Amino acid sequence: MHSVIDLRPAPPVPAPFNMAEHVLANSAARHPDRIALQILGPTGAQRWSYGRLLAAVQGCATGLLARGAEPGDRVLLRLSNQVEFPVAFLGALAAGMVPVATSSQLTAEEITPMAARVSPRLIVASPGVALPDHPAPVIADAEIRAMESLPPTAFQRGDPNRPGYIIFTSGTSGTPMAVVHAHRAILGRLMMHSGWEGLGEGDRLLHAGAFNWTYTLGTGLMDPWTVGATALIPGAGVGPDQLGLLLKRFDATIFAAAPGVYRQMLRTPLPALPRLRHGLSAGEKLPEELRAAWQTATGTPICEALGMSEVSTFISAAPGHPAPPGSTGFAQPGRRIAALGPDGEPVPRGEPGELAVDRADPGLMLEYLDAPEATHARFRGEWFLTGDSIRIDEDGAVSYLGRNDDQMNAGGYRVSPVEVERAMATFPGLLEAAVTEVEVRPGVTVIGCFYTAEAPLDETALAAHAAAHLARYKQPRMFRHLAALPRGANAKLNRRMLRQKESP
């Protein structure tokens, strides 16, 4: 049997269409007084009803038009974790503009070339967030708040395939790419509600990430609002050690975070969480020991998902449909995926191949902005090539083997860093491990294991542990203790920085 899974049809794409209207209008019409958003602090929360949020979004659309932006113009968002972020994001979409979500942690040096690439008509910014060297007028977040009282602008409907919003890739393999998504991208998320999130309108979903991250923007905000649920987002200054208390205090039923956040939360005892049904994990591979530790501490499972900026999540475990040990999960209903060999053809089940997604998937990007060659390189016939290495087993379970550009070559064998990290993570006292191929001198490379622990661990014992759990060609030959593993603005592990750190 070949490694192709076809669970279509995907949700239909209506026309004309507006993403912001799809996210908010139905829920606001049904439940105008229901709480749509709570931004949480240790002593209280800022609350926004669906009716108020809708008014703010449509008022923002009016305000942006009054500032001279027109449909099709780009609006660069330089905002912290505050309600003005989703209001400006959806307000721009409502008016037919193209919001560009960026991390508030980026420096002026980092954001300037990104702004030059997208050429924004307006910039919306919070005080203290670095601004690009760019001539576009800057709108302060206070002005976005004031737009709530403006008359509403009707949702600008149009071709569902027209540009809707832009996000940047994490850049872990090089320069961040500007990913252009269509308005229809939100329809690709409908397959996640049951295929991963287990989300319904009575839920209260707490997401621990920053608003600008696609994981937070989608799973933490857009998905709850689409179904009429309540989004709970920690405000500025809330640390992982406070999240357990917030989950309990605000009756969260679903919790979403990156694996690193789960790990930090488990370093201190968690309160009883009787309302929590399950957790969600994405952004990087979830270690099995971390999944088990969370289950033991809370009595709830973690449902992992695999995705990327270009197409969001499309492979996942789901409540009541857990992933077999060692795998990520299954293709979501409505998806069509494959594992392809170097010749572009599906490999047999059980063999590694490159993960590919049907190019007709409604959640798939339109293009990399002004990069036709890079865009073309990601497509092969009917498939979009993700750059991820996977294995599809006979039962359809998908195991993530790592990024193709993270794959290591040991004595002619291809080795997945995820497999080695999984083995090393069981060493007593080791908190986190990251494995990559390191050039120790010109032309000579070894597998290096970088780890965090309370103190440096015995290298002889680490090597013996590797020998007991891994084939010789997979075993690390170098061990480095670090205070913290290098991560990007969205907490994603950056193996490229490790390689650069150790290069001669």
N, C-alpha and C positions, 0 to 999 in steps of 0.2 A: 504494500500500500504506500502511495506517495504522500508527501508532507504538504497536503493542501486541505484546508478546512473551510467549507463554504456554508455559512449559517444565514445567508441572505433570505428575505429582503431586508434592507435597511429601511429606516423610516422615510416616508416620501418627503420631498422638498417642495413646499408650496411656493407659489409666486403670485403676486409680488410679496415681498417678505422684508421684515426688519427684526434683527436679532434682539434689540432692546425691548421691543414690543412683545416678542415671544417670551422673554424672561419675566417681565413684570405685569403686563396688562391683564392677563387672565387671573392671576393670583390676587392682584389688587382689586379687580372687579368682584371676585368671590368673597374676599376677606379683607376689606380695607382697614379694619381695626386690628387685625392680627399683627403680632410683632414679626417683622421681616428680618431685622438685624439688631443684635446687641453687641456693642463693643465693650469688652469686659475689662474691669480693673479689680484690684484686690478688695476694694470696698464698695463697689457698685458697678453700674453699667449704663451706657448711653443707649437709649432704645429708639428705634425707628419702626413705625407701622408701615404696612404695605401702601396705604393711602398716602402717607407723608413721603415715603420714598419715591413713589411714582410722580408726585407733584414736584419733588426736588429734581428728578431726572428730566422731566419735561420743561421745567423752568430753566434748568441748566442748558438745555438745547436752545431755548430762546436767548439766553445770555451769550452763548458762544456765537450764535448767528449775529447778535448785536455787536459783538467785538470784531466782526469782519470776516469770520471764517465761513466757508461755504461747503456744501456737500462735496465730498471727495478730498477736502483738505485734511492734513494730518495734524493731530493735537498731541503733543508730547507730554506725558504725565510724569512729574517729578514730585510724588506725594508719599507721605509716610502711611502707616497703618491707621487710616482715619476714614470716616464715611465719605469725605470728599473724593476719595479714589474711585469707588464704584459709581458715585453720582456723576463724576466727570466722564468716566469710561462709558457708562450707559447713555449719558446725555449727549456725548459726541456721536455715538451710534444712532441715537434717536433722530438726530438732525442730519444723518447721512454722512457725517465726517468719519475719519479713521483715527481712533485713539491708538497711541503707542505706549504700551506699558513698560516701564523700566524700574529697576531696583533703586530705592532711595539710598542704598549704601554705595552706589557708584560715585567715584570722585569726578571732579571737573575734567581731569585728564582722560578718564574713561568715557564719560558721557558725551564729550565734544565730538569725537569722530562718529558716534552713533547718531547724534543729532544731524550732523552733516549728511549722513546717509539717507535719513528719512525726510529731511527738509520740512520741518513742521511749520504750519501757519501760526500756531499759538503754542505756548508752553504754560502748563498749570503746575504750580510749585508750592510746597510748604516752606516755611521759614527754616533756614539751616540746612536744607537739602541742596547739594551742589548743583549748580546750573551750568549748562554748556556755553561755550563761547559761540553764540549764535544770535543773529539779529531778530529772531522772532519775538514779538511782545510776550511778556510774562504776566500771567494772571495769578494772583495770590489765592491761596485756599479760602481765605475769608470772603473773597468775592464769589467763589463758587457757592459758599453757604448762603450768601445773600440772594443768589439767583433762585432759591427755593420759592420765593414770593412772586416771581415773575409769571405772567400768563403762560400757559402751556403751549408748546409747539407740538403739532401733530406728528406722529411717527412717520418718518420719510421712508416709504416702502419702495422697493425696486427689485432688480434682478438679484435672486439669492446668491448668485455667484460673484457679485461685485465685491471689491475689497471691503472688509468689515473692520478688522483691527490688525495691529502689528505687534509681535512680541520678538524678543531676541533669544537665540539659543544661549545656553550657558557658556559656550566657548571653551569647554574643557579640552577640546582637541585643536584649538586654534582661535582665530578671530570669531567673535559672535556674529551670527548671521541674522538678518532681519527677515522674519517669517511672516508672510502676508496670509491672513486667514479671511475667508469669505464670511458673509452673514450666516450662510448655511451651516457653518462649523458648529453652531450650538445644537443643531439637530443630531450631529454625531454623538453628542453627550447623552441623548435619550437612551442609548443602548447601555450606558453605564448605570443608570438608576437601579435596574434590577440585576444586571450582569456583574456588578461590583459593589455598589454603595448600599443596596438594600434600603433605598430612600423613599419615604412617603411624606405626605403633607403634615402628619403629626409629629415629625421628627424635629429634634433640636441638635444640629450638627455643629460641633466645635472643631475648627481648623486652626492649627498652631502656626501656620505659615504667614508670610507677608502677602499683602493684597496683590502685589505686582506679579507674583509667581503664578504661572498658569495652573499649577496644582491648586493653589488657594482660590484663584479667581474663578476656576471652574467648579471644583468640588466644594469649596467653602462658601461660595456666594451664588453663582449662576444656577447651579443645580438645585439647591434648596429653594431659591426664589421661583424657579420654573414649576416646581411641584407644590408650592405654597407652604414650605417648611420654614423653620427659623434658623438663621445663620448666626453662630456665636463666634466672635473673633477676639482674641486677646489684644488689648491695646498696647501702646508703646510702654516699654519698661517691664512687662510681664515676662518672667523667666520660666524655664522648664520646671523648676522646683515648685512653682505656683499653679501649674496646670491641673494637677490632680484635685486641688481644692476647688478650682473653677469648674471642673467637670461635675463635681458633686454639688456645689452651690447653685449652679445654673441648670441642673437636671439634664445634662447632655445625654442624648441617646446614642449618638455616633461620634467618634473621635477620629480626626484625620491628622496625620503628621508624617514627616520623613523618619526613617529608621533612627537617625541620630537623636531625634527628640524623644522617642520612646526609650532609648538607652539612657539618656540623661534623667528622665523621669523616674526610672527604676533604681536610681542610685539612692533614693530616699523612700521610706515607706509611703504607700499610697492609701488614701482613705477608702472606705467602702463606697462602691459606685453602683448602687442598686438599679439606677435607670439606664446605665450604659449597656447597649446590646452587643456592639462590636467596634473594632477599630479599623481604619483604612491606612494603608501605607503605599507610598509611591515616591519616586525621585531617585532611588537607587535600590539595589538588591537588599531585601530584608533577611538577615541571618536567622537560621532556624533556632539557634539558642535564644535569640531575642524574642522571637515569636512565642517560644515556650515559656520564657520568663514572664512575659506580659499575661499569658493565659493563667499562669500560676498566681500572679499577683492580683488579677482583677476578675478572673473567672470568665473572661470574654476573649473571643478569637480576634486575630488581625487578618483582614482580607487584603492581600497584596495585589498591586496592579503594575503592569508594564506599559509604558507609553513614551512619548517624546513630544517636544515642542511642536513638531510638524503635524502631529495627528493625535495628540493627547493620549489617553489610555484606551487600550482595545483588547488587552489580554489580562485576565484577573481571576482571582478567587471571589466567591460571593457567599453571603450568609446562607448556610445550608448546603453549599456546594464547595467544600474546602479543596485546596490544592493538594495533590499527593506530595509526600515528603520530598523535598529537594526541588520541586517545580514551583513556578509562579502561579499557574492557574490554567484557564481555558479561554479560547476566543469567545468574546461576548456575542450574544445573539444579534444577528444582523451583520456580522463582520465576515470578511473573506480574507484569509491569510495563507501564507505558505512559507516553507523553509527552502530556499533556493541554493543550488550549487554554483560553482564558478561559471558554468555554462548557461546559467539563467533558468535551468529547469529544476522542478521540485526534486529534492532528494528523497530516498526511501525513509519511511518512518524509523525513528531511532537514531538517525545519523544527523550530525550537526550541519547547519546551513544558515544562510543569511535570512533574517526575518523580512518578509515582504508583505505589504498591505495592498489590497485592491485599490487602484487609482480612482475608482468611482466612490470610495468611502466618503460620506458627506462631511466627516470631520477632518479630511485631509487638506493641507495647505494649498493655496493657489500657486505660490512661488516664493523663492528667496528674492527680496527686493533688488532690482537692478543687477541681478546675477544670473543671467540666462544659462551660462555654462554650468554653474553649480546646480541650478534647478534641473537642467536636462540630465545631469549625471545621476540624479536620484531616481530616475524613472527608467524602466526597462519593459517595453511593451505594455502589458496590462497591470504591471506592478510598480509600486513605490518601494524603493529599497531603503530600509531603515538604518543599515550599518550595525545592527545588533546580530550577534550569533546566538542561535537557539537550537533546541532539539524538540521535535514533536513526537511524542510517544504513541504507541498503538491506541491508547485510550483517548488521545487528543490532548493530553496534558502537555503544556509548554514549559520547558526548562530554559532559563536565561543563562547563557554562557559568557556574557560580557560584550562590550563593544568590539567590533572588528579591529579598530585601531588600538584597543587595549590588549588584544590577544598576544601572547608571548610565544616565542620560538625557542624551544629548549632541545638542542640536539636534533633538530629537524622535526620535532613534534610540536603541534599547535597546543598551547596550554591556556585554559581559561583562568584569569585571575580570580574570578568568583569562586571557582572550585577550590583553589589553594587557600583563599581567605576563609572559606567555610571550615576547612580542616584546622587552620591555625586558631580560629576563634574559640575552639574548645580547650585551648591550653589554660591551665589555672592561672588566674591573675591577669590574663591578657584581656583588655577592655575592647579594643578595636584593632583590626588589621587591614592594611591595604597592601596589595601585592602588585608589582610591575616589573618589567624587564629593565635592567639598569646596565648602562655601559660603564664598566669599571676602569677600562683603559681603551684606547682606540682599537676598535674592531673586536673587543671582547665584552660579552654581556653575560649577566647572571640574573636569576630571579631574586629580587630583593623583597623582603617582608618588612614593612614599616608598621609599627604598632604603638599603641598607647597603653600605659599601665601606671600604677602608683609609683613604681620605680623600675629601673632597667631590669629585665629578666635574664636568667642564665642562658647564654647562647647555646651552650652544649645541650641543655635540656630542651630548648626550642628546636634544635636540629634533630634531636632524638624523637621528639613529638612528630615532626614532619616526616621522618623516616618511617614511623609506625603507621602513618595515615595516608601517605602519598607515595606513588611510584617515584623512583629515584629522579627521573627527568623532570618531575613536577616540584621537587623540593627546593625551597629557598636556600641560597648559598650565602645570603647576607641578611643580617637582622639589624634594624635601627629603631631605637626607642625615641619617640617624639612626644612633646608636650601635647600636641594636637595634630590630627591629620589635616592636610590642606583641603579646604572646601571653598566653593564659589559663594556668591551672594545668596544663593538659595539652598545652601547647606549640602550641595552635591559634591561627592568626593572627586578630587581633581588629581588623577594619577599622573597627568602630564607634568604637573609641578614637582612631583616626586622624582620623575625621571630627570628633569632639569636640575634639581637640587644635587643629584648624585653624579651628574655627567662630569667627565674630567675637563 
